[in-house]
Amino acid sequence: MPNHHHPVVAVYPGSFDPITNGHLDLIQRCAPLVDRLVVAVLRNEHKNPLFSLAERVAMMREVLAEFPNVEVDSFDGLLVDYARDKHAQLLLRGIRAISDYEYELQMALMNRRLAPEIETMFMMAGEAYSFISSKLVKEVVGLGGNINGLVPLSVEEKLKQRFLSRV
């Protein structure tokens, strides 16, 4: 009997500069819900990232290697065009606070206008991670603070190396 199940593909876009345990929490929770989850690292050189695109992709691949249905890729341009290229039906976005929601709603509505066939799925950040952002993690480690438990261990090491090399 033929299987008429169309694989559900989700794209989780972000700059991931670097990946935090908040991002990882969303990936762990979303991966079982879809057939394929594409973690798409945004090439955002105008944001002056701490880590290059290649470094961010490599960190993601290392951290996410244990997930058989998660792939890491990179993109630039319109997210909906990229999602179409990946045959995705879902965009995954994390919400930490009301402030995230306003921005994310605006983006979701624009994406729906551009690609009505692609849905945006919001997932609430886990309580333990609701305050974490890549920006905040970089500020804390840059000032010599403890970021243990906020990012995967391999990422923590890379952050410390990067900031030590700047001194």
Backbone as JSON Lines, residues from 0, in Angstrom:
{"i":0,"aa":"M","n":[0.84,-1.18,0.0],"ca":[0.0,0.0,0.0],"c":[0.89,1.25,0.0]}
{"i":1,"aa":"P","n":[0.73,2.15,-0.96],"ca":[1.59,3.33,-1.02],"c":[1.36,4.28,0.15]}
{"i":2,"aa":"N","n":[2.41,4.91,0.57],"ca":[2.33,5.88,1.66],"c":[2.12,7.26,1.05]}
{"i":3,"aa":"H","n":[0.99,7.87,1.34],"ca":[0.67,9.19,0.78],"c":[1.04,10.32,1.74]}
{"i":4,"aa":"H","n":[1.77,9.95,2.79],"ca":[2.21,10.95,3.77],"c":[3.23,11.88,3.13]}
{"i":5,"aa":"H","n":[2.93,13.16,3.15],"ca":[3.91,14.14,2.67],"c":[4.78,14.51,3.86]}
{"i":6,"aa":"P","n":[6.08,14.4,3.71],"ca":[6.94,14.73,4.85],"c":[6.74,16.18,5.29]}
{"i":7,"aa":"V","n":[6.67,16.36,6.59],"ca":[6.53,17.71,7.15],"c":[7.94,18.25,7.38]}
{"i":8,"aa":"V","n":[8.22,19.36,6.7],"ca":[9.54,20.0,6.79],"c":[9.36,21.36,7.44]}
{"i":9,"aa":"A","n":[10.16,21.61,8.46],"ca":[10.15,22.91,9.14],"c":[11.53,23.56,8.98]}
{"i":10,"aa":"V","n":[11.51,24.89,8.91],"ca":[12.76,25.66,8.88],"c":[12.81,26.52,10.14]}
{"i":11,"aa":"Y","n":[13.92,26.43,10.85],"ca":[14.15,27.26,12.04],"c":[15.28,28.23,11.69]}
{"i":12,"aa":"P","n":[14.93,29.46,11.31],"ca":[15.95,30.42,10.89],"c":[16.49,31.23,12.06]}
{"i":13,"aa":"G","n":[17.71,31.69,11.93],"ca":[18.27,32.58,12.94],"c":[19.72,32.88,12.62]}
{"i":14,"aa":"S","n":[20.27,33.86,13.33],"ca":[21.69,34.15,13.13],"c":[22.55,33.21,13.97]}
{"i":15,"aa":"F","n":[22.01,32.72,15.09],"ca":[22.7,31.74,15.92],"c":[24.16,32.13,16.16]}
{"i":16,"aa":"D","n":[24.35,33.34,16.68],"ca":[25.71,33.88,16.88],"c":[25.97,34.11,18.36]}
{"i":17,"aa":"P","n":[26.17,33.05,19.15],"ca":[26.16,31.63,18.81],"c":[24.84,30.97,19.22]}
{"i":18,"aa":"I","n":[24.75,29.66,18.98],"ca":[23.61,28.87,19.46],"c":[23.63,28.89,20.99]}
{"i":19,"aa":"T","n":[22.45,29.05,21.57],"ca":[22.31,29.01,23.04],"c":[21.51,27.76,23.42]}
{"i":20,"aa":"N","n":[21.44,27.49,24.73],"ca":[20.62,26.37,25.19],"c":[19.13,26.66,24.97]}
{"i":21,"aa":"G","n":[18.76,27.92,24.82],"ca":[17.39,28.26,24.46],"c":[17.06,27.79,23.05]}
{"i":22,"aa":"H","n":[17.97,28.04,22.1],"ca":[17.79,27.54,20.74],"c":[17.73,26.01,20.74]}
{"i":23,"aa":"L","n":[18.66,25.41,21.47],"ca":[18.75,23.95,21.53],"c":[17.46,23.35,22.1]}
{"i":24,"aa":"D","n":[16.9,23.99,23.11],"ca":[15.63,23.54,23.71],"c":[14.52,23.51,22.65]}
{"i":25,"aa":"L","n":[14.42,24.57,21.85],"ca":[13.38,24.6,20.81],"c":[13.6,23.51,19.78]}
{"i":26,"aa":"I","n":[14.85,23.3,19.39],"ca":[15.17,22.27,18.4],"c":[14.81,20.89,18.95]}
{"i":27,"aa":"Q","n":[15.18,20.62,20.21],"ca":[14.87,19.33,20.84],"c":[13.36,19.09,20.89]}
{"i":28,"aa":"R","n":[12.59,20.15,21.12],"ca":[11.14,20.01,21.24],"c":[10.44,19.95,19.89]}
{"i":29,"aa":"C","n":[11.01,20.6,18.88],"ca":[10.37,20.61,17.57],"c":[10.72,19.38,16.72]}
{"i":30,"aa":"A","n":[11.96,18.91,16.82],"ca":[12.42,17.81,15.97],"c":[11.48,16.59,15.97]}
{"i":31,"aa":"P","n":[10.94,16.16,17.12],"ca":[10.04,15.0,17.09],"c":[8.69,15.27,16.41]}
{"i":32,"aa":"L","n":[8.35,16.54,16.2],"ca":[7.05,16.9,15.63],"c":[7.05,16.94,14.11]}
{"i":33,"aa":"V","n":[8.24,16.9,13.5],"ca":[8.35,17.03,12.05],"c":[9.22,15.9,11.5]}
{"i":34,"aa":"D","n":[9.11,15.69,10.19],"ca":[9.96,14.69,9.55],"c":[11.38,15.21,9.37]}
{"i":35,"aa":"R","n":[11.48,16.5,9.05],"ca":[12.79,17.12,8.84],"c":[12.77,18.54,9.37]}
{"i":36,"aa":"L","n":[13.79,18.88,10.14],"ca":[13.93,20.24,10.66],"c":[15.24,20.81,10.1]}
{"i":37,"aa":"V","n":[15.11,21.89,9.34],"ca":[16.28,22.55,8.77],"c":[16.59,23.77,9.64]}
{"i":38,"aa":"V","n":[17.73,23.74,10.3],"ca":[18.18,24.89,11.08],"c":[18.98,25.75,10.1]}
{"i":39,"aa":"A","n":[18.45,26.91,9.79],"ca":[19.0,27.75,8.73],"c":[19.7,28.97,9.33]}
{"i":40,"aa":"V","n":[21.01,28.99,9.17],"ca":[21.82,30.07,9.73],"c":[21.84,31.23,8.74]}
{"i":41,"aa":"L","n":[21.39,32.37,9.21],"ca":[21.3,33.56,8.37],"c":[22.68,34.18,8.18]}
{"i":42,"aa":"R","n":[22.99,34.43,6.91],"ca":[24.23,35.14,6.58],"c":[23.93,36.62,6.78]}
{"i":43,"aa":"N","n":[24.31,37.16,7.92],"ca":[23.93,38.53,8.27],"c":[25.15,39.37,8.6]}
{"i":44,"aa":"E","n":[25.98,39.59,7.61],"ca":[27.24,40.3,7.85],"c":[27.01,41.73,8.33]}
{"i":45,"aa":"H","n":[25.87,42.33,7.96],"ca":[25.59,43.7,8.42],"c":[25.4,43.78,9.93]}
{"i":46,"aa":"K","n":[25.11,42.62,10.57],"ca":[24.96,42.58,12.03],"c":[26.32,42.47,12.72]}
{"i":47,"aa":"N","n":[27.41,42.37,11.92],"ca":[28.75,42.24,12.47],"c":[28.83,41.08,13.47]}
{"i":48,"aa":"P","n":[28.6,39.85,13.0],"ca":[28.58,38.7,13.91],"c":[29.95,38.44,14.54]}
{"i":49,"aa":"L","n":[29.92,37.89,15.74],"ca":[31.14,37.51,16.44],"c":[31.82,36.34,15.73]}
{"i":50,"aa":"F","n":[31.0,35.39,15.26],"ca":[31.51,34.21,14.56],"c":[31.12,34.3,13.09]}
{"i":51,"aa":"S","n":[32.02,33.85,12.23],"ca":[31.74,33.84,10.79],"c":[30.6,32.86,10.49]}
{"i":52,"aa":"L","n":[30.04,32.96,9.31],"ca":[28.99,32.03,8.89],"c":[29.49,30.59,8.97]}
{"i":53,"aa":"A","n":[30.69,30.34,8.47],"ca":[31.25,28.98,8.5],"c":[31.41,28.48,9.93]}
{"i":54,"aa":"E","n":[31.86,29.36,10.84],"ca":[32.02,28.96,12.24],"c":[30.67,28.65,12.88]}
{"i":55,"aa":"R","n":[29.65,29.49,12.59],"ca":[28.33,29.26,13.17],"c":[27.73,27.96,12.67]}
{"i":56,"aa":"V","n":[27.87,27.69,11.37],"ca":[27.35,26.44,10.79],"c":[28.08,25.25,11.41]}
{"i":57,"aa":"A","n":[29.39,25.34,11.55],"ca":[30.18,24.24,12.13],"c":[29.77,23.97,13.58]}
{"i":58,"aa":"M","n":[29.57,25.04,14.37],"ca":[29.13,24.87,15.77],"c":[27.77,24.19,15.82]}
{"i":59,"aa":"M","n":[26.85,24.63,14.95],"ca":[25.5,24.05,14.92],"c":[25.58,22.56,14.57]}
{"i":60,"aa":"R","n":[26.38,22.23,13.56],"ca":[26.49,20.82,13.15],"c":[27.05,19.96,14.27]}
{"i":61,"aa":"E","n":[28.02,20.5,15.0],"ca":[28.62,19.76,16.12],"c":[27.57,19.53,17.22]}
{"i":62,"aa":"V","n":[26.84,20.58,17.59],"ca":[25.87,20.5,18.68],"c":[24.66,19.65,18.3]}
{"i":63,"aa":"L","n":[24.28,19.68,17.02],"ca":[23.04,19.01,16.59],"c":[23.27,17.65,15.95]}
{"i":64,"aa":"A","n":[24.49,17.15,16.0],"ca":[24.83,15.87,15.34],"c":[23.98,14.7,15.83]}
{"i":65,"aa":"E","n":[23.51,14.77,17.08],"ca":[22.74,13.66,17.66],"c":[21.31,13.57,17.12]}
{"i":66,"aa":"F","n":[20.85,14.57,16.38],"ca":[19.47,14.59,15.88],"c":[19.44,14.13,14.43]}
{"i":67,"aa":"P","n":[18.94,12.91,14.18],"ca":[19.0,12.37,12.82],"c":[18.15,13.13,11.8]}
{"i":68,"aa":"N","n":[17.09,13.79,12.25],"ca":[16.21,14.48,11.29],"c":[16.43,15.99,11.25]}
{"i":69,"aa":"V","n":[17.56,16.44,11.84],"ca":[17.88,17.87,11.83],"c":[19.07,18.1,10.92]}
{"i":70,"aa":"E","n":[18.93,19.03,9.99],"ca":[20.06,19.4,9.15],"c":[20.36,20.87,9.34]}
{"i":71,"aa":"V","n":[21.62,21.23,9.15],"ca":[22.06,22.61,9.3],"c":[22.44,23.13,7.93]}
{"i":72,"aa":"D","n":[21.96,24.33,7.63],"ca":[22.23,24.95,6.34],"c":[22.38,26.45,6.59]}
{"i":73,"aa":"S","n":[22.66,27.2,5.55],"ca":[22.72,28.65,5.68],"c":[21.95,29.28,4.53]}
{"i":74,"aa":"F","n":[21.54,30.52,4.73],"ca":[20.79,31.21,3.68],"c":[20.94,32.71,3.81]}
{"i":75,"aa":"D","n":[20.61,33.39,2.72],"ca":[20.4,34.83,2.78],"c":[19.22,35.13,1.86]}
{"i":76,"aa":"G","n":[18.76,36.35,1.85],"ca":[17.58,36.68,1.06],"c":[16.32,36.43,1.85]}
{"i":77,"aa":"L","n":[15.21,36.32,1.12],"ca":[13.91,36.15,1.76],"c":[13.76,34.74,2.35]}
{"i":78,"aa":"L","n":[13.35,34.69,3.59],"ca":[13.16,33.41,4.27],"c":[12.14,32.54,3.53]}
{"i":79,"aa":"V","n":[11.05,33.12,3.06],"ca":[10.02,32.3,2.4],"c":[10.55,31.68,1.1]}
{"i":80,"aa":"D","n":[11.43,32.38,0.4],"ca":[12.03,31.8,-0.82],"c":[12.9,30.61,-0.45]}
{"i":81,"aa":"Y","n":[13.67,30.76,0.62],"ca":[14.51,29.67,1.09],"c":[13.64,28.48,1.53]}
{"i":82,"aa":"A","n":[12.57,28.77,2.28],"ca":[11.67,27.71,2.76],"c":[11.04,26.96,1.59]}
{"i":83,"aa":"R","n":[10.65,27.68,0.56],"ca":[10.1,27.02,-0.64],"c":[11.14,26.1,-1.27]}
{"i":84,"aa":"D","n":[12.37,26.57,-1.36],"ca":[13.45,25.74,-1.94],"c":[13.63,24.45,-1.15]}
{"i":85,"aa":"K","n":[13.38,24.51,0.15],"ca":[13.53,23.34,1.03],"c":[12.23,22.53,1.13]}
{"i":86,"aa":"H","n":[11.2,22.93,0.4],"ca":[9.89,22.27,0.43],"c":[9.3,22.25,1.84]}
{"i":87,"aa":"A","n":[9.52,23.35,2.56],"ca":[9.05,23.45,3.95],"c":[7.62,23.97,3.99]}
{"i":88,"aa":"Q","n":[6.86,23.45,4.93],"ca":[5.49,23.93,5.18],"c":[5.42,24.78,6.43]}
{"i":89,"aa":"L","n":[6.49,24.73,7.26],"ca":[6.48,25.39,8.56],"c":[7.73,26.22,8.78]}
{"i":90,"aa":"L","n":[7.54,27.37,9.4],"ca":[8.65,28.16,9.91],"c":[8.55,28.11,11.43]}
{"i":91,"aa":"L","n":[9.62,27.72,12.1],"ca":[9.64,27.67,13.56],"c":[10.26,28.95,14.09]}
{"i":92,"aa":"R","n":[9.58,29.57,15.04],"ca":[10.09,30.77,15.69],"c":[9.89,30.64,17.19]}
{"i":93,"aa":"G","n":[10.9,31.04,17.94],"ca":[10.82,30.99,19.4],"c":[10.36,32.32,19.95]}
{"i":94,"aa":"I","n":[9.58,32.25,21.02],"ca":[9.09,33.45,21.7],"c":[9.56,33.39,23.15]}
{"i":95,"aa":"R","n":[10.32,34.4,23.56],"ca":[10.78,34.46,24.95],"c":[9.88,35.34,25.79]}
{"i":96,"aa":"A","n":[9.43,36.44,25.21],"ca":[8.69,37.44,25.98],"c":[7.75,38.18,25.05]}
{"i":97,"aa":"I","n":[6.9,39.01,25.61],"ca":[5.95,39.81,24.83],"c":[6.7,40.64,23.78]}
{"i":98,"aa":"S","n":[7.86,41.15,24.15],"ca":[8.64,41.98,23.22],"c":[8.99,41.18,21.96]}
{"i":99,"aa":"D","n":[9.32,39.89,22.09],"ca":[9.58,39.04,20.92],"c":[8.32,38.88,20.09]}
{"i":100,"aa":"Y","n":[7.19,38.72,20.77],"ca":[5.94,38.42,20.07],"c":[5.58,39.52,19.07]}
{"i":101,"aa":"E","n":[5.72,40.76,19.46],"ca":[5.33,41.86,18.56],"c":[6.13,41.82,17.27]}
{"i":102,"aa":"Y","n":[7.43,41.65,17.38],"ca":[8.29,41.57,16.2],"c":[7.98,40.31,15.39]}
{"i":103,"aa":"E","n":[7.87,39.18,16.08],"ca":[7.63,37.91,15.39],"c":[6.27,37.89,14.69]}
{"i":104,"aa":"L","n":[5.26,38.51,15.29],"ca":[3.94,38.58,14.66],"c":[4.03,39.37,13.36]}
{"i":105,"aa":"Q","n":[4.72,40.48,13.4],"ca":[4.89,41.31,12.2],"c":[5.57,40.51,11.09]}
{"i":106,"aa":"M","n":[6.64,39.78,11.44],"ca":[7.35,38.96,10.46],"c":[6.47,37.84,9.93]}
{"i":107,"aa":"A","n":[5.72,37.19,10.83],"ca":[4.86,36.08,10.43],"c":[3.78,36.54,9.46]}
{"i":108,"aa":"L","n":[3.21,37.71,9.72],"ca":[2.16,38.23,8.85],"c":[2.72,38.61,7.48]}
{"i":109,"aa":"M","n":[3.91,39.18,7.44],"ca":[4.55,39.49,6.16],"c":[4.87,38.2,5.4]}
{"i":110,"aa":"N","n":[5.41,37.2,6.11],"ca":[5.71,35.92,5.48],"c":[4.45,35.26,4.93]}
{"i":111,"aa":"R","n":[3.34,35.36,5.68],"ca":[2.08,34.79,5.21],"c":[1.61,35.5,3.94]}
{"i":112,"aa":"R","n":[1.79,36.8,3.89],"ca":[1.42,37.55,2.69],"c":[2.26,37.12,1.49]}
{"i":113,"aa":"L","n":[3.55,36.9,1.73],"ca":[4.47,36.52,0.65],"c":[4.31,35.05,0.25]}
{"i":114,"aa":"A","n":[3.96,34.2,1.22],"ca":[3.87,32.75,0.97],"c":[2.76,32.17,1.83]}
{"i":115,"aa":"P","n":[1.5,32.32,1.39],"ca":[0.37,31.86,2.21],"c":[0.38,30.35,2.49]}
{"i":116,"aa":"E","n":[1.11,29.6,1.7],"ca":[1.15,28.14,1.88],"c":[2.08,27.7,3.01]}
{"i":117,"aa":"I","n":[2.86,28.64,3.55],"ca":[3.82,28.3,4.61],"c":[3.32,28.89,5.93]}
{"i":118,"aa":"E","n":[3.18,28.03,6.93],"ca":[2.71,28.46,8.25],"c":[3.88,28.81,9.15]}
{"i":119,"aa":"T","n":[3.66,29.74,10.06],"ca":[4.64,30.03,11.11],"c":[4.15,29.41,12.4]}
{"i":120,"aa":"M","n":[5.03,28.66,13.05],"ca":[4.7,28.03,14.33],"c":[5.56,28.69,15.41]}
{"i":121,"aa":"F","n":[4.89,29.28,16.39],"ca":[5.6,29.86,17.52],"c":[5.7,28.83,18.63]}
{"i":122,"aa":"M","n":[6.89,28.7,19.2],"ca":[7.06,27.86,20.38],"c":[7.58,28.75,21.5]}
{"i":123,"aa":"M","n":[6.97,28.6,22.65],"ca":[7.42,29.36,23.81],"c":[8.75,28.81,24.29]}
{"i":124,"aa":"A","n":[9.64,29.69,24.66],"ca":[10.91,29.27,25.23],"c":[10.64,28.52,26.54]}
{"i":125,"aa":"G","n":[11.45,27.51,26.82],"ca":[11.36,26.85,28.11],"c":[11.64,27.87,29.21]}
{"i":126,"aa":"E","n":[10.99,27.71,30.34],"ca":[11.11,28.69,31.43],"c":[12.57,28.96,31.79]}
{"i":127,"aa":"A","n":[13.37,27.92,31.81],"ca":[14.78,28.07,32.22],"c":[15.58,28.89,31.22]}
{"i":128,"aa":"Y","n":[15.05,29.05,30.0],"ca":[15.82,29.71,28.94],"c":[15.19,31.02,28.47]}
{"i":129,"aa":"S","n":[14.12,31.43,29.09],"ca":[13.34,32.55,28.55],"c":[14.08,33.89,28.57]}
{"i":130,"aa":"F","n":[15.16,33.97,29.32],"ca":[15.9,35.24,29.4],"c":[17.16,35.23,28.54]}
{"i":131,"aa":"I","n":[17.51,34.07,27.96],"ca":[18.78,33.94,27.26],"c":[18.67,34.46,25.83]}
{"i":132,"aa":"S","n":[19.64,35.26,25.44],"ca":[19.8,35.63,24.03],"c":[21.27,35.53,23.69]}
{"i":133,"aa":"S","n":[21.58,35.33,22.41],"ca":[22.98,35.28,21.99],"c":[23.7,36.57,22.37]}
{"i":134,"aa":"K","n":[23.01,37.68,22.19],"ca":[23.59,39.0,22.48],"c":[23.96,39.1,23.96]}
{"i":135,"aa":"L","n":[23.05,38.7,24.84],"ca":[23.3,38.77,26.27],"c":[24.45,37.84,26.68]}
{"i":136,"aa":"V","n":[24.48,36.64,26.12],"ca":[25.55,35.68,26.41],"c":[26.91,36.28,26.02]}
{"i":137,"aa":"K","n":[26.97,36.91,24.84],"ca":[28.23,37.52,24.39],"c":[28.64,38.68,25.32]}
{"i":138,"aa":"E","n":[27.67,39.47,25.76],"ca":[27.99,40.58,26.68],"c":[28.56,40.04,27.99]}
{"i":139,"aa":"V","n":[27.93,39.0,28.55],"ca":[28.36,38.45,29.84],"c":[29.75,37.83,29.73]}
{"i":140,"aa":"V","n":[29.98,37.02,28.7],"ca":[31.3,36.38,28.57],"c":[32.36,37.44,28.26]}
{"i":141,"aa":"G","n":[32.0,38.47,27.52],"ca":[32.93,39.55,27.21],"c":[33.37,40.33,28.44]}
{"i":142,"aa":"L","n":[32.52,40.34,29.46],"ca":[32.84,41.02,30.71],"c":[33.39,40.06,31.77]}
{"i":143,"aa":"G","n":[33.67,38.81,31.33],"ca":[34.27,37.84,32.23],"c":[33.29,37.08,33.1]}
{"i":144,"aa":"G","n":[32.0,37.16,32.78],"ca":[30.98,36.48,33.58],"c":[30.84,35.01,33.24]}
{"i":145,"aa":"N","n":[30.15,34.28,34.11],"ca":[29.94,32.85,33.98],"c":[28.72,32.57,33.09]}
{"i":146,"aa":"I","n":[28.94,31.86,31.98],"ca":[27.82,31.51,31.08],"c":[27.55,30.01,31.09]}
{"i":147,"aa":"N","n":[28.08,29.32,32.1],"ca":[27.87,27.89,32.2],"c":[26.38,27.58,32.26]}
{"i":148,"aa":"G","n":[25.94,26.64,31.42],"ca":[24.53,26.25,31.4],"c":[23.68,27.1,30.47]}
{"i":149,"aa":"L","n":[24.25,28.16,29.9],"ca":[23.49,29.01,28.98],"c":[23.71,28.62,27.53]}
{"i":150,"aa":"V","n":[24.86,27.99,27.26],"ca":[25.2,27.53,25.91],"c":[25.78,26.13,26.02]}
{"i":151,"aa":"P","n":[25.76,25.35,24.93],"ca":[26.43,24.04,24.98],"c":[27.91,24.22,25.34]}
{"i":152,"aa":"L","n":[28.5,23.22,26.01],"ca":[29.89,23.32,26.48],"c":[30.88,23.65,25.36]}
{"i":153,"aa":"S","n":[30.73,23.02,24.2],"ca":[31.65,23.28,23.09],"c":[31.57,24.74,22.64]}
{"i":154,"aa":"V","n":[30.38,25.31,22.7],"ca":[30.18,26.71,22.32],"c":[30.77,27.63,23.38]}
{"i":155,"aa":"E","n":[30.62,27.25,24.65],"ca":[31.19,28.04,25.75],"c":[32.71,28.17,25.57]}
{"i":156,"aa":"E","n":[33.35,27.05,25.21],"ca":[34.81,27.06,24.99],"c":[35.17,28.0,23.83]}
{"i":157,"aa":"K","n":[34.42,27.93,22.74],"ca":[34.71,28.78,21.58],"c":[34.5,30.27,21.92]}
{"i":158,"aa":"L","n":[33.47,30.56,22.71],"ca":[33.24,31.94,23.12],"c":[34.4,32.47,23.97]}
{"i":159,"aa":"K","n":[34.84,31.65,24.93],"ca":[35.94,32.07,25.8],"c":[37.22,32.28,24.97]}
{"i":160,"aa":"Q","n":[37.5,31.37,24.05],"ca":[38.67,31.52,23.18],"c":[38.6,32.8,22.36]}
{"i":161,"aa":"R","n":[37.42,33.08,21.81],"ca":[37.25,34.26,20.96],"c":[37.48,35.54,21.76]}
{"i":162,"aa":"F","n":[36.95,35.59,22.99],"ca":[37.11,36.8,23.79],"c":[38.51,36.93,24.35]}
{"i":163,"aa":"L","n":[39.17,35.78,24.67],"ca":[40.54,35.83,25.14],"c":[41.47,36.33,24.04]}
{"i":164,"aa":"S","n":[41.18,35.93,22.8],"ca":[42.04,36.33,21.67],"c":[41.9,37.82,21.35]}
{"i":165,"aa":"R","n":[40.83,38.45,21.85],"ca":[40.61,39.88,21.59],"c":[41.34,40.76,22.59]}
{"i":166,"aa":"V","n":[41.76,40.16,23.72],"ca":[42.37,40.96,24.79],"c":[43.78,41.39,24.4]}
